[in-house]
Amino acid sequence: MKNIVSTGLAAISLLAATQAVAQDCTPQHQVTTVDEGFLTIAAPTFPPFSTPLSEDDVTGIDGEIVKEIAARECLKIKVEQVEYATAIPYVVSGRADLAIGNFYRTAERGKVVDMSLPLYIDQMGLFSRDGVATVSGLEGRPVGTVQGYLWVNELKKILGDDLRLYNNYVALYQDLESNRIEVAIDGMAIGTAAQQGGALTDIKLVVTESDERVAASVAPPQAGLPMAKGNDDLLGAINEIVTDLHDSGRLTEIMVEFGMPGTATDVGEPRLVQ
C-alpha cells in the first residue's frame, strides 16, 4: 500500500510540475490559430524539408522551424499528414494554420495564401562526376532536368536538344547514375537528401555559379511558410520569429543539421517569383 501511495504522489507531483511549466510559458505574441492552444501544420512527406513523424511531431528543415515558432508562442504541434498537392488547400480551407515543404514565394501563390518572410533559398545545383559548376560548362553535353522547373525555358535557349526533360527527379537521377546524361540539374536540397539516402554515391553536388542567362542561378527562389489570408496577427508573429531565427544564426544551424550549405539562408531582400 505504501508503494502505491508513494507512486501516486510522485505522479501527482510530476503532473503539477508539468502544469507549472506550461503556466510559466509566456507567448511572445497574441495569435489566433485554427485550434486554440495548437499550431496545426499541413505536412507532406518531402525530405529534407518536411517529414511527419506522428500526430504531434514533425521534422525536416521546415519542421524544425515551425517547432521553434510553436515553442515561442506556447503552442503544441498538431500535424496533418497530407500529399504535397493538398498542403496549401488545407490551409486555404481553414484546416491548418500553415503548410511546410519548401513552398516558393511566388506571385501566383500569393493570390491564395499569405507567405511568410523568406526562410532560405532553393539553390540551383549541378550534379555530375566531374563537378562542373558553370552554365557554360554544360554546353555540348547531355544534360537533364525536371520539366516545369524555373530554369527550363532559359536552358532550352542555351542547350537546345542537349537538354532532356524528365517527369520527376527519380528518373533524372537514374539516367545520371547510368551515364545516359552527364549532368543533372536540380535543387541542391533534393540532391543532398537523395545522396544522404544512398543515391548519387559518386556524384559531386555543386551550387551553380551565377550566370545572367539563367535567373535562378543569380536570384534563387525563396521559400516561405504559406498561411491563410487575413490572419495578420499570426503572419506578423511568424515574420518576427523568422527574422530572429536569421539574426541569431539558428536558421543556418538548422540548414546545416540537415546537410545543407549554410549559405542557403543568405536570402537577400524578400522577392516573389513572377
DRENVEXLO-817027 format. One record per residue (C-alpha): residue number from 1; residue in three letters; chain; x, y, z. Coordinates in pm, whole numbers, plus 32768, in hexadecimal, padded with zeros to 4 digits. Each point is the difference from the previous one (the first is absolute). Example, Ala and Ser with C-alpha at 12.3 -4.5 7.8 and 13.67 -1.06 7.14 Angstrom:
   n res chain   c1   c2   c3
   1 ALA     A 84CE 7E3E 830C
   2 SER     A 8089 8158 7FBE
END
This chain:
   n res chain   c1   c2   c3
   1 MET     A 8000 8000 8000
   2 LYS     A 811B 80EC 805C
   3 ASN     A 80A0 7FCE 7EA8
   4 ILE     A 7EB6 8043 7F53
   5 VAL     A 7FCE 8142 80C3
   6 SER     A 8166 806F 7FBB
   7 THR     A 7FD7 7FB9 7E8E
   8 GLY     A 7EBB 80C2 7FF9
   9 LEU     A 8098 812A 80B0
  10 ALA     A 8127 7FFD 7F0E
  11 ALA     A 7F13 8001 7ED7
  12 ILE     A 7F3B 8122 8094
  13 SER     A 8143 80BF 803C
  14 LEU     A 8072 7FC3 7E9A
  15 LEU     A 7EAF 8075 7F7A
  16 ALA     A 800F 8138 80D8
  17 ALA     A 8161 804C 7F8B
  18 THR     A 7F98 7FD3 7E93
  19 GLN     A 7ED7 80E6 802F
  20 ALA     A 80DF 8102 80AA
  21 VAL     A 80F0 7FFD 7ED9
  22 ALA     A 7EDC 802B 7F10
  23 GLN     A 7F7A 8121 80D0
  24 ASP     A 8159 809F 800C
  25 CYS     A 8012 800D 7E84
  26 THR     A 7FB8 8160 7F89
  27 PRO     A 7FB5 8020 7E8B
  28 GLN     A 80C3 8106 7F44
  29 HIS     A 7EC3 806F 7F4C
  30 GLN     A 7E88 7FE1 8015
  31 VAL     A 7F94 7F2D 7ED9
  32 THR     A 7EC6 7F4F 7F8C
  33 THR     A 8023 7EA0 7F78
  34 VAL     A 7F16 7F01 7F63
  35 ASP     A 7FF8 7F35 8141
  36 GLU     A 803D 80C9 813F
  37 GLY     A 8143 7F9C 80AB
  38 PHE     A 8087 7F53 7ECA
  39 LEU     A 80C2 805B 7EC6
  40 THR     A 7F6C 7F1F 7EF4
  41 ILE     A 80F3 7FA5 7EEB
  42 ALA     A 7FAC 7F73 7EA6
  43 ALA     A 8134 7F25 7FD0
  44 PRO     A 8049 7F2D 7ECC
  45 THR     A 811B 7F03 7FFD
  46 PHE     A 8107 80C6 7F45
  47 PRO     A 815D 7FD9 8095
  48 PRO     A 80D8 80B5 805B
  49 PHE     A 7EF4 810A 8036
  50 SER     A 7ED8 7F49 8094
  51 THR     A 7FE9 7EA8 80A0
  52 PRO     A 7ECB 7FBB 80D7
  53 LEU     A 8056 7F1C 8124
  54 SER     A 7EB3 7FED 80B9
  55 GLU     A 7EC4 80C5 8046
  56 ASP     A 80C7 80EB 80DD
  57 ASP     A 815E 7FFE 7F6E
  58 VAL     A 80AB 8057 7EBB
  59 THR     A 8168 802F 7F93
  60 GLY     A 80C0 807C 7ED3
  61 ILE     A 807D 8161 7FC2
  62 ASP     A 7EA5 809B 7FFC
  63 GLY     A 7F8E 7F16 8114
  64 GLU     A 810D 807A 80EE
  65 ILE     A 7FB0 8169 7FA8
  66 VAL     A 7E90 7FDC 8056
  67 LYS     A 8058 7F51 8146
  68 GLU     A 80D1 8130 805B
  69 ILE     A 7ED3 80DB 7FB0
  70 ALA     A 7F10 7F2B 80CC
  71 ALA     A 80E8 7FFC 812F
  72 ARG     A 801E 817C 8001
  73 GLU     A 7E86 8025 7FF1
  74 CYS     A 7FBF 7EF2 8108
  75 LEU     A 7F42 7F2D 7F04
  76 LYS     A 7FFA 7E88 7FD2
  77 ILE     A 803C 7F6F 7EA6
  78 LYS     A 7EE6 7F50 7F4C
  79 VAL     A 8069 7F55 7EBC
  80 GLU     A 7F16 7FC2 7EDB
  81 GLN     A 80B2 7F09 7F1D
  82 VAL     A 7FA5 8060 7E9B
  83 GLU     A 806E 7FD2 7E99
  84 TYR     A 80D8 811B 7F7B
  85 ALA     A 7EF1 8077 7F12
  86 THR     A 7EFD 8019 8117
  87 ALA     A 80D6 80B9 8102
  88 ILE     A 7FA1 815F 7F94
  89 PRO     A 7E8F 7FA7 7FCB
  90 TYR     A 8002 7F8B 816C
  91 VAL     A 806F 815C 8066
  92 VAL     A 7F0E 80B5 7F19
  93 SER     A 7EDA 7F32 8081
  94 GLY     A 8053 8050 816B
  95 ARG     A 806E 7EA3 8067
  96 ALA     A 8168 8066 8048
  97 ASP     A 80AF 813D 806F
  98 LEU     A 8120 7FD7 7F0F
  99 ALA     A 80A7 7F10 7F11
 100 ILE     A 8168 7F8B 7FEB
 101 GLY     A 80D1 7F67 7EEB
 102 ASN     A 80DC 80FC 7F46
 103 PHE     A 7EE2 80CD 7F74
 104 TYR     A 8084 8113 7F1F
 105 ARG     A 7F97 8168 8037
 106 THR     A 7F55 803C 7EB3
 107 ALA     A 7F1A 8114 7F87
 108 GLU     A 7F01 7EF9 7F95
 109 ARG     A 8003 7F51 8152
 110 GLY     A 7FDE 8150 80AC
 111 LYS     A 7EA5 8022 7F68
 112 VAL     A 7F76 7EE5 80D8
 113 VAL     A 80D9 8000 813B
 114 ASP     A 80DA 80EC 80C8
 115 MET     A 8170 7FA0 7FF5
 116 SER     A 80F1 8036 811E
 117 LEU     A 8148 80B3 7FD4
 118 PRO     A 8101 7F26 7F4D
 119 LEU     A 8098 7EE0 80C3
 120 TYR     A 810F 7F95 7F0B
 121 ILE     A 804A 7FF2 7E8E
 122 ASP     A 7FE1 7EC6 7F2E
 123 GLN     A 8150 8007 7F53
 124 MET     A 8020 7F7D 7E9E
 125 GLY     A 80EF 7ED8 8003
 126 LEU     A 80D2 7F55 7EF6
 127 PHE     A 8035 7E8D 8047
 128 SER     A 8116 7F50 7F40
 129 ARG     A 8131 7F26 8025
 130 ASP     A 80F3 8113 7FA2
 131 GLY     A 7F6D 8114 80DA
 132 VAL     A 7FA2 80F5 7EEC
 133 ALA     A 7F89 8146 809E
 134 THR     A 7FAD 80EB 7EE0
 135 VAL     A 7EEA 8015 7F01
 136 SER     A 8107 802B 7EEF
 137 GLY     A 8095 7EB3 806C
 138 LEU     A 7EBB 7F53 7FA2
 139 GLU     A 800B 805D 7E92
 140 GLY     A 8034 7EDD 7F13
 141 ARG     A 7FB6 7EFC 810C
 142 PRO     A 7ECA 7F28 803F
 143 VAL     A 7F4E 80AC 8120
 144 GLY     A 7EBA 7FB2 80B2
 145 THR     A 7F0C 80AE 80E6
 146 VAL     A 7E95 7FE0 806F
 147 GLN     A 7EF5 80A1 7F29
 148 GLY     A 7F55 812D 8099
 149 TYR     A 8132 807B 80BE
 150 LEU     A 8045 8175 7FFB
 151 TRP     A 8139 7FE6 7F29
 152 VAL     A 7F78 7F1E 7EED
 153 ASN     A 7FA2 8106 7EFC
 154 GLU     A 8145 80C0 802A
 155 LEU     A 80D2 7EC4 7FE8
 156 LYS     A 7F45 7F91 7EC7
 157 LYS     A 807E 813B 7F54
 158 ILE     A 8166 7FB7 806B
 159 LEU     A 8012 7E85 7FDE
 160 GLY     A 7EFC 7FB3 7EF8
 161 ASP     A 7FD4 7E8C 7FBF
 162 ASP     A 8111 7FA9 80FA
 163 LEU     A 7F06 8047 8117
 164 ARG     A 7F24 7ED7 8058
 165 LEU     A 7EC9 802B 80D7
 166 TYR     A 7F82 7F04 8100
 167 ASN     A 7EB6 7FD3 80B4
 168 ASN     A 80A8 7FE5 8156
 169 TYR     A 8152 8006 80A8
 170 VAL     A 8005 7E85 8033
 171 ALA     A 8010 7FC2 7E88
 172 LEU     A 80F8 811F 7FDC
 173 TYR     A 80EE 7F6C 8102
 174 GLN     A 7FE4 7EA3 7F69
 175 ASP     A 8076 8080 7EAF
 176 LEU     A 811D 80C1 80A6
 177 GLU     A 8075 7ECE 80C0
 178 SER     A 7FEE 7F25 7EC9
 179 ASN     A 80C3 8101 7F2F
 180 ARG     A 7EE4 8049 7F0F
 181 ILE     A 8037 816D 8058
 182 GLU     A 813A 80A9 8085
 183 VAL     A 7F60 810E 80D6
 184 ALA     A 7EB8 8014 80C1
 185 ILE     A 7F74 8152 8069
 186 ASP     A 7F29 8007 8138
 187 GLY     A 7FD4 80B7 8147
 188 MET     A 8126 7FCC 80EA
 189 ALA     A 7F1C 7F93 811B
 190 ILE     A 7F60 7EE4 7F3C
 191 GLY     A 8151 7F83 7F86
 192 THR     A 8094 8013 815D
 193 ALA     A 7EDE 7F39 8092
 194 ALA     A 8022 7EFB 7EED
 195 GLN     A 8174 7FDF 8041
 196 GLN     A 7FC8 7FDE 8175
 197 GLY     A 7F0A 7EEA 7FAD
 198 GLY     A 8106 7F3B 7F3E
 199 ALA     A 7FD0 807F 7E9C
 200 LEU     A 80F7 80C9 7F2B
 201 THR     A 8122 7F5C 80B6
 202 ASP     A 8111 8067 7F09
 203 ILE     A 7F60 8148 7F98
 204 LYS     A 8079 815C 8060
 205 LEU     A 7EF0 80F8 8062
 206 VAL     A 8061 8168 7FB1
 207 VAL     A 7F3E 8147 8021
 208 THR     A 7FE8 80A1 7EA8
 209 GLU     A 80D8 8133 7FD1
 210 SER     A 7F3F 8138 7FA4
 211 ASP     A 7FB3 8028 7E8F
 212 GLU     A 7F26 8120 7F8B
 213 ARG     A 7F63 7F20 7EF8
 214 VAL     A 7F5C 7F2A 8110
 215 ALA     A 7F44 80CD 8103
 216 ALA     A 7FEF 7EE9 8104
 217 SER     A 817C 7FF6 8010
 218 VAL     A 800B 8175 8050
 219 ALA     A 7ECD 8025 80E0
 220 PRO     A 7F91 7EA6 8076
 221 PRO     A 7E94 7FDC 806A
 222 GLN     A 7FB6 8044 816E
 223 ALA     A 7F34 7F0D 80D0
 224 GLY     A 7F03 806E 8105
 225 LEU     A 7EE2 7F80 80D5
 226 PRO     A 7EA6 8019 7F5C
 227 MET     A 7EEB 8076 80EA
 228 ALA     A 7E90 804E 7FD6
 229 LYS     A 7FBC 8161 7F8C
 230 GLY     A 7F86 80F9 8102
 231 ASN     A 80A3 7F76 813C
 232 ASP     A 80E1 812F 8021
 233 ASP     A 8059 7FC0 816E
 234 LEU     A 8088 7EA5 7FB2
 235 LEU     A 80B4 807B 7EC8
 236 GLY     A 80A1 811C 80C2
 237 ALA     A 8069 7F1C 811D
 238 ILE     A 809B 7EFE 7F16
 239 ASN     A 80B6 810C 7F3C
 240 GLU     A 8099 808B 8141
 241 ILE     A 8070 7EA5 8069
 242 VAL     A 808E 7FB1 7EA7
 243 THR     A 80C5 8145 800D
 244 ASP     A 808B 7FA0 8155
 245 LEU     A 8059 7EA1 7F88
 246 HIS     A 80CA 80A1 7EE8
 247 ASP     A 80A6 8101 80E3
 248 SER     A 805B 7F04 810F
 249 GLY     A 8092 7F07 7F0A
 250 ARG     A 7F0B 7EF1 806D
 251 LEU     A 7F6D 7FE1 7EA4
 252 THR     A 815A 7FC4 7F6C
 253 GLU     A 803C 7EF8 810D
 254 ILE     A 7EC3 7F4C 7F97
 255 MET     A 806A 7FFF 7E93
 256 VAL     A 8156 7F71 8056
 257 GLU     A 7F62 7EF8 80E2
 258 PHE     A 7F50 7F79 7ECB
 259 GLY     A 8136 8003 7F26
 260 MET     A 7FB7 8144 7F49
 261 PRO     A 80FB 8118 7FC4
 262 GLY     A 7FDD 811B 80FA
 263 THR     A 8004 80F6 7EDE
 264 ALA     A 7E9D 7F94 7FB1
 265 THR     A 7F86 80ED 8111
 266 ASP     A 809E 812C 7F50
 267 VAL     A 7EAC 8058 7F70
 268 GLY     A 8034 816F 7FA7
 269 GLU     A 7ED7 80E9 7FEC
 270 PRO     A 7EA5 7F5E 7FF3
 271 ARG     A 7F90 7FC3 7E99
 272 LEU     A 7EF7 7F39 7F49
 273 VAL     A 802D 7F1C 7ED8
 274 GLN     A 7F2F 809D 7EED
END
